[in-house]
Amino acid sequence: MSTDTTATPPETPERPAAVPRQDRQSAGTAGASEPPPEPASRRGGRGWTVLIVAAAIAFCVALVLGATRLFVEVTDSPDSPADTVDAFLEALLDQRDASAAAAWLCAEKADRDLSEAVAAIADDAEDLEWGAITETGRSVGAATVTADISVSGSDAAPATWEFALVAEPGQPQWLICGIAAG
């Protein structure tokens, strides 16, 4: 019998060619002239850092300028209890204008007619002067102010008037709600 009985090896899948491995020492010396590549997360990081620092500085400058402007406006406010008393006395004693003086009275006293007081002052031949306006006390929504009232050209001691003021919404904020002559 003549049959061809040569044995053929079984089929084997092809393996990829083996890549020689490098150990750490040889890998480090082989590429020593080139630095390792930068990770992608670090590229452009300096630009973001500069941008964030500039934004933080601009924010701090804006806060300082805003606070400075706020404090300047608070300290330069012409609406104080002493200013209210000064404006009231100006209207009542100097201008002798009852309606202008009544504008400085609180809502509780706004119905008071000051025309009799203005007429009595006008009938008096002497001019009244005021000075030494001093805020003597303040609490939440209330203040006390004193003013010295004297007759111009007189050697007599001035009388001290005490004004009770309240803070009300609107302009002016401080309004006179009581006057006591001392």
Phi, psi and omega in degrees: 000130184240085174247148180275112183243042178283138181278133176249139181292148179295152181288134178239139178294148181285135178263146175292154181295137182290133178264128180293136179274147177248138175277171187298322182294313182289329179292322181290326182276335183289321182250033185293337183282340180249133177287154179295149182294147179288141176297152183296332182288339182268346180290132179077006181293328181293322179296318178293322179298314179297319180297316180293318179296318179296320178294320179295319178295316179297321178296316179296319178297318179297320178296315181296314180295320178295317179294320179298317180294321179296313182292325178296318181292325180291315183285335181267010183292128179278358184263090177228163178302320180294322178294324177297314179297318179299315179294323178296313180294325176300314181291319185281311188267327184266306181278337182055050181245106184296319182289324177292322178291322181293336179294342180264006179267149180290168183300326180294328183252004186297338181277000181288138178262116181266005183294327177293319179294320179294320178295321179294322178291322181291326179290332180286129185288340184270146176271139178263141178239154177228154179194183179049054176281120186226131174279118185259345179192150177209137172227187181294112176080007180215151178210158177234132182228141174245152177217142177269126180246130180220163176271129182296136179081002182263146177270358181291151179293141180290150174273145179256122176259139178247128183249131173259125182241151175233152177267126179234155178295146179110187179241129354288154182282316183271127181229149183279129181239358178191143178227132176231124178272136183243000000 
